[in-house]
Amino acid sequence: MKIQKDFKNDLLGRREIEGFMEHTENPGKEGAKKAVVDFLKVDGNLVVIKRVVGNFGSNVFYVEAYVYDNEDAMKKVEPKPKEKKK
């Protein structure tokens, strides 16, 4: 993985990471999350992948991720999953 932008957002308590990773096929959010965790050596529960974008025929993917400082900061900012209607 190659980091293009690493911005520390103190107001929201997170690092905003943008970078490129090489993979043979679309890694999806789970594969990108594993790559970010391995590269930055952080806890996997504090990483949120926002986007994984690739170009047709290319094995390079653009990844946008947020790495939170702690779980409280993540709970304040990240949207909660919607509940199904009964």
Phi and psi restraints in degrees (value plus and minus 20) as a CYANA .aco file:
   2 LYS   PHI    -142.6  -102.6
   2 LYS   PSI      98.9   138.9
   3 ILE   PHI    -101.6   -61.6
   3 ILE   PSI     107.9   147.9
   4 GLN   PHI    -117.9   -77.9
   4 GLN   PSI     -59.3   -19.3
   5 LYS   PHI    -161.6  -121.6
   5 LYS   PSI     112.2   152.2
   6 ASP   PHI    -155.0  -115.0
   6 ASP   PSI      82.3   122.3
   7 PHE   PHI    -134.5   -94.5
   7 PHE   PSI     108.1   148.1
   8 LYS   PHI    -112.9   -72.9
   8 LYS   PSI      92.9   132.9
   9 ASN   PHI    -120.5   -80.5
   9 ASN   PSI      76.6   116.6
  10 ASP   PHI     -89.6   -49.6
  10 ASP   PSI     -51.0   -11.0
  11 LEU   PHI     -82.5   -42.5
  11 LEU   PSI     -61.8   -21.8
  12 LEU   PHI    -116.6   -76.6
  12 LEU   PSI     -25.2    14.8
  13 GLY   PHI      50.0    90.0
  13 GLY   PSI      26.3    66.3
  14 ARG   PHI    -172.8  -132.8
  14 ARG   PSI     143.2   183.2
  15 ARG   PHI    -124.1   -84.1
  15 ARG   PSI     114.2   154.2
  16 GLU   PHI    -125.1   -85.1
  16 GLU   PSI      93.6   133.6
  17 ILE   PHI    -128.9   -88.9
  17 ILE   PSI     113.5   153.5
  18 GLU   PHI    -149.8  -109.8
  18 GLU   PSI     114.8   154.8
  19 GLY   PHI    -187.7  -147.7
  19 GLY   PSI    -197.0  -157.0
  20 PHE   PHI    -141.9  -101.9
  20 PHE   PSI     123.9   163.9
  21 MET   PHI    -155.0  -115.0
  21 MET   PSI     127.5   167.5
  22 GLU   PHI    -119.3   -79.3
  22 GLU   PSI     116.5   156.5
  23 HIS   PHI    -174.6  -134.6
  23 HIS   PSI     130.5   170.5
  24 THR   PHI     -91.6   -51.6
  24 THR   PSI     -49.4    -9.4
  25 GLU   PHI    -160.2  -120.2
  25 GLU   PSI     153.6   193.6
  26 ASN   PHI     -80.2   -40.2
  26 ASN   PSI      98.8   138.8
  27 PRO   PHI     -94.8   -54.8
  27 PRO   PSI     -40.1    -0.1
  28 GLY   PHI      52.2    92.2
  28 GLY   PSI    -199.9  -159.9
  29 LYS   PHI     -90.0   -50.0
  29 LYS   PSI     -55.4   -15.4
  30 GLU   PHI     -88.2   -48.2
  30 GLU   PSI     -62.7   -22.7
  31 GLY   PHI     -86.5   -46.5
  31 GLY   PSI     -58.7   -18.7
  32 ALA   PHI     -88.2   -48.2
  32 ALA   PSI     -57.8   -17.8
  33 LYS   PHI     -83.0   -43.0
  33 LYS   PSI     -62.2   -22.2
  34 LYS   PHI     -83.3   -43.3
  34 LYS   PSI     -60.1   -20.1
  35 ALA   PHI     -86.0   -46.0
  35 ALA   PSI     -61.2   -21.2
  36 VAL   PHI     -86.3   -46.3
  36 VAL   PSI     -63.5   -23.5
  37 VAL   PHI     -82.5   -42.5
  37 VAL   PSI     -63.7   -23.7
  38 ASP   PHI     -87.1   -47.1
  38 ASP   PSI     -58.7   -18.7
  39 PHE   PHI     -92.8   -52.8
  39 PHE   PSI     -63.9   -23.9
  40 LEU   PHI    -112.8   -72.8
  40 LEU   PSI     -29.5    10.5
  41 LYS   PHI      36.6    76.6
  41 LYS   PSI      34.9    74.9
  42 VAL   PHI    -142.2  -102.2
  42 VAL   PSI     150.9   190.9
  43 ASP   PHI     -92.1   -52.1
  43 ASP   PSI     113.7   153.7
  44 GLY   PHI     -88.0   -48.0
  44 GLY   PSI     -43.9    -3.9
  45 ASN   PHI     -93.9   -53.9
  45 ASN   PSI     -36.3     3.7
  46 LEU   PHI    -120.7   -80.7
  46 LEU   PSI     -14.6    25.4
  47 VAL   PHI    -124.9   -84.9
  47 VAL   PSI     110.9   150.9
  48 VAL   PHI    -145.0  -105.0
  48 VAL   PSI     102.8   142.8
  49 ILE   PHI    -111.0   -71.0
  49 ILE   PSI     105.4   145.4
  50 LYS   PHI    -114.1   -74.1
  50 LYS   PSI     -64.1   -24.1
  51 ARG   PHI    -165.1  -125.1
  51 ARG   PSI     125.1   165.1
  52 VAL   PHI    -153.3  -113.3
  52 VAL   PSI      95.0   135.0
  53 VAL   PHI    -147.1  -107.1
  53 VAL   PSI     114.3   154.3
  54 GLY   PHI    -150.5  -110.5
  54 GLY   PSI     138.0   178.0
  55 ASN   PHI    -117.8   -77.8
  55 ASN   PSI     128.0   168.0
  56 PHE   PHI     -81.0   -41.0
  56 PHE   PSI     108.3   148.3
  57 GLY   PHI      63.9   103.9
  57 GLY   PSI     -20.1    19.9
  58 SER   PHI    -128.6   -88.6
  58 SER   PSI     130.0   170.0
  59 ASN   PHI    -125.3   -85.3
  59 ASN   PSI      -0.6    39.4
  60 VAL   PHI    -129.2   -89.2
  60 VAL   PSI     109.6   149.6
  61 PHE   PHI    -141.5  -101.5
  61 PHE   PSI     118.3   158.3
  62 TYR   PHI    -107.4   -67.4
  62 TYR   PSI     110.2   150.2
  63 VAL   PHI    -144.2  -104.2
  63 VAL   PSI     112.9   152.9
  64 GLU   PHI    -140.0  -100.0
  64 GLU   PSI     103.4   143.4
  65 ALA   PHI    -159.4  -119.4
  65 ALA   PSI     135.0   175.0
  66 TYR   PHI    -137.2   -97.2
  66 TYR   PSI     112.2   152.2
  67 VAL   PHI    -136.5   -96.5
  67 VAL   PSI      91.2   131.2
  68 TYR   PHI    -104.7   -64.7
  68 TYR   PSI     133.9   173.9
  69 ASP   PHI     -92.7   -52.7
  69 ASP   PSI     -59.8   -19.8
  70 ASN   PHI    -173.6  -133.6
  70 ASN   PSI     153.9   193.9
  71 GLU   PHI     -91.2   -51.2
  71 GLU   PSI     -51.0   -11.0
  72 ASP   PHI     -83.3   -43.3
  72 ASP   PSI     -62.7   -22.7
  73 ALA   PHI     -84.2   -44.2
  73 ALA   PSI     -57.8   -17.8
  74 MET   PHI     -88.1   -48.1
  74 MET   PSI     -60.6   -20.6
  75 LYS   PHI     -86.8   -46.8
  75 LYS   PSI     -51.4   -11.4
  76 LYS   PHI     -91.7   -51.7
  76 LYS   PSI     -53.6   -13.6
  77 VAL   PHI    -118.6   -78.6
  77 VAL   PSI     -64.9   -24.9
  78 GLU   PHI     -91.8   -51.8
  78 GLU   PSI     121.1   161.1
  79 PRO   PHI     -88.9   -48.9
  79 PRO   PSI     126.8   166.8
  80 LYS   PHI    -102.4   -62.4
  80 LYS   PSI     126.6   166.6
  81 PRO   PHI     -85.8   -45.8
  81 PRO   PSI     121.6   161.6
  82 LYS   PHI     -93.9   -53.9
  82 LYS   PSI     125.0   165.0
  83 GLU   PHI    -109.4   -69.4
  83 GLU   PSI     126.1   166.1
  84 LYS   PHI     -96.7   -56.7
  84 LYS   PSI     127.8   167.8
  85 LYS   PHI     -93.4   -53.4
  85 LYS   PSI     129.9   169.9
